[in-house]
């Protein structure tokens, strides 16, 4: 049955307008993005199939163009549209972080880090430079590594903090392998950077490990700082 034949209150677009986006399932939200289905499948059916095919909404959004376009009914144009939506979300969250104390919106920090780092196929080290009111000055991808390792140089981190006149920083790096727990090397690096930055009166407020799938892990919450 086509979505246009559904009761109006059950149609994703009308449901969103009446009850808000958070009232919709992942498949219903994706169906609004897709707009139309394919022969024999409504947009919601197609959306459910896509999520099932990739295993999760996160994996779907982070798929490469070849993998995404290989699914019947999809293609490079839909892929470009989806990536544009993802980038808009990153930029909107980035603006939120620049306007308020990051400790007032810890979930926004996690969401932003997932969008920025969670999809990368290589390990990436990012530093969030904050002013004295803990508002975002700039986020810099400082070092890039392989699938399993990156090299982080404390001197470069210190130079960057001084150049941007940062009062505090939040560190973050991803684990493209999927591991969510901080490694012993992660803990050693955090300690080294904390000591180096303390020499110039810059505080390390947190260090997040961002797995390929799942919730970023906070060093501060684990008592590792």
C-alpha positions, 0 to 999 in steps of 0.5 A: 500500500502506498503511503498516500493510502495510509491514514493521515495520522500515520503518514511520516510527514504528517506525523512529524508536523503534528507530533514532532520529529522525535515521535518518528522511528528511524525508518519513518525519518529516513522515509521522509528523506527518501520521499518515494519508494520503489516498485512494490515497496513504500518509502517506509518499507524501503527505509526499513530495508536499508537499515536492515541491509546496513545493520544500523542507521549509523552504518547506513549514514557512514557508508561509502558512495559505492556501497550505498549506490549499490543498493537498488533504488539508491544512487550517487545523487541520494548519497550526496543528499544524505551526506549534505544532511550529515554535514548540516547536522555537524555544522549546526551542532558546532554552532551550538558548541560555540555559543555555550559552555560545553558542560551545559550540553554534554550530549551535544559534544558527544553527538558532534564527535560521533558525527565528526569522527565516528565514520572515519576509516582511519584513526584521527586525533582532534582537539577542541580549543575552548575559551575561559568560559568553556565555549568552543574557539575551534576544533582542529583535526591535528593528527591522522593515522592508520586503521589502528594507530596515530602519532600525537606530538605534545609539542604540536598540541601545546603550540596550537593551544598557545596560538589560539589562546585557549584556556582549556581543551577537550581531546578526542580520537576515534577507534575505527576498529570498533573498540570502545574502551580506552587503551593503555596507550590512550591513558599514557597519552592523556597523562602526557598531554595533561602535564605538557598543557599544565605548563602553559596553564591550559586545562585538559577537561576531557578526552573522548574515545569515539568508536566506529559504532556506539557512544563516545567514552569519556575519560573524565566520567571514568575517572581517568583524568 
